[in-house]
Amino acid sequence: MRLKSCMLAVVLLASLTTALPVFAANDPGTDLAQARQLMRGEAAGHPQARALFAAAARQGSGPAAYYLGLMQKNGLGGAADPAAALQSLLLAAQRQVVPAMFLAANMLQDSDPAQARRWLDAACDAEYPEALMQKSLALSEGRMGYAHNEAQGALYLKMAQHAMGHRQPEP
């Protein structure tokens, strides 16, 4: 009886072990890593990467929406579509993906300056170096709806330099 129990346990353990890769392949994190590799690889893999990012973004992944927006903006894996790219980047920004906040701010500068400032300020609050640099310039030159303030511009420049020393990993 004890031998049968041990054999049953071994069979169950073996079946679970072989089933694990099937579950891992459906893991959004695994799909995201695979999509990133495809995006950075040959152009032939770009459509598949775009499809994986789109599927993960629909499931709620902010990083996937960010990468999808990049692909749409730059025409990787399909035609360039600035309007779709902006929508994907805004979705990622709403999901707290800081580089998406910065890109959305830049894409909105001409069409919606107030929203552009909102996203740039959010990226600055997250200490995104490029956003801090851009706000430094905008303050120093009185652009983007910010009042001309060279002292505050210099402060943002120092913050940008500091932020470069502890850059966050990519989403």
N, C-alpha and C positions, 0 to 999 in steps of 0.2 A: 504494500500500500504506500509506504514511504517512497519507494523507488518511482512509483507512478506519479506521485505528487512532485517529486524533483524533476522528472522528465517533462511533466506538464509545465512547470515553471520555466524550464529551459526553452521549450517550444514557444511559450508566451513571450519570453524575453527576446528570443530570436525574431519573432514576428514584429515586435515593437521596434527593435533595432532596424529592421529593414523598412519599416513604415516611416521612420523619422525623416529621411530625406524627402519623402513625398510632402510632408507637412512643411519642411523648411523651404521647399521650392515655392510654396504658396505664401510664405512669410513676406509681408510688404517690405521689410528691411532688406531681405535677400533680393527681391525684385528691384528695389531702388539701387542697390549696389550693382546689380547686373546692368541696369539701365544706364548708370553712370559710366560703366566700362564701355558699353556699346556707344554711348554718346562721344566718348573720347577716342574711340577707335575709328576704323574705316567708315566711309560714308555709307557703305552698304548696310551697316548696322543701325544707322540713324533712325530710319522709320520704326524699327522695332523698339528702340529706346524711347522714341516719342510716344509710342503706343503704351509702353510700360509706365512711363511717367503720367500719361493721361489717366490710365486705370487707377494708379495709386493716388493721384490727386482727387479723383472722384470718391475715393474711399476715405478722404480726409487728410492726406499727407501734405503738409505745408512744403517740405523740401521737394517733393515731386512736382507740386504746382510751380515752384521756383524754377526747377530745371526745364519743365515743359515750357514755361514762359521764355526762358533763354533760347530754347530750340525754335519756338515760334517767332521770336524777335529776329533771330539770325538766319532763319530759313534752313535749319538743319532737320533732315528727315521729312521734309515737305516744304511747301511754299512759305515764304516769310509772311506773317500776318500780324502786323503791329497791334491791331485792335484786340485780337485773341491773346497776344502776348501780354498786353496791359491787363486784361482780365485775369489771366493766370497769375501774373505777378501781384496784382492786388489781393487775390485769394491767398497767396503765400504770405503777403505782408500782414493780412488780417490774422493769419496763423502764426505770427511772430517770427517769420523768417527775415532776419535783419537785412541781408543783401537785397532781398526783394523790395523792402521798404525804400532803399536807396534808388534802385532802378525805377520803381514806380514813380518816385518823386521826380526823377529826371524826365520820364516820359510824359508827366503831367504838367511840366513847367509852363508850356504855352497854352494848353487848353483849360487847366484848372489850377491856377497858381496857389490858391488857398489850400487845396488838397495836397499839392506838391510840397508846400511848406510843412503841412502836418506830418507827411511821411518822412521828410528830411529830418524834422525835429525828433520823430520817433527813432530814427536810425541813429541820430546823435545821442539820444538818451541811452541807447544800447552801446554807445562808445564805438560805433563803426567808423574806422579811420577815414575812409573816403567821404563819408557824410560830414564828419567834423571839418575836414579840409574844405569841402564845398561851402559849408556854412561860414567858415572863416572868410573865404573870398567874398561871399555874398554880403556879409556884414561890412567888410572892409570897403566894398565898392557900392554898397547900398542897392543891391540887386535882389531879385526874387521876392520883392515886397518887404524885405528887411530894411529897417532904418540904417542909414550910414553910421557905423560905429566902429572906428578903427581899434579902439581899446578892446572891445568885445571880440572883434575879429582876431586880434593877437592872442586872446585867451583861448579861442577855439583852435587856433593853430597849435598852441602848446598842448591842448587836449588831444589833437590829432597825432602829434609826435609821440605822446605818451601811449596812446592807444595802439600805435604800430608795434610797440614792444610786447603787447599781450593780445595779439590778434586771435579771434575766435576761429575754431575749425570750420570748414565749409559745412553747409547743412547736409 
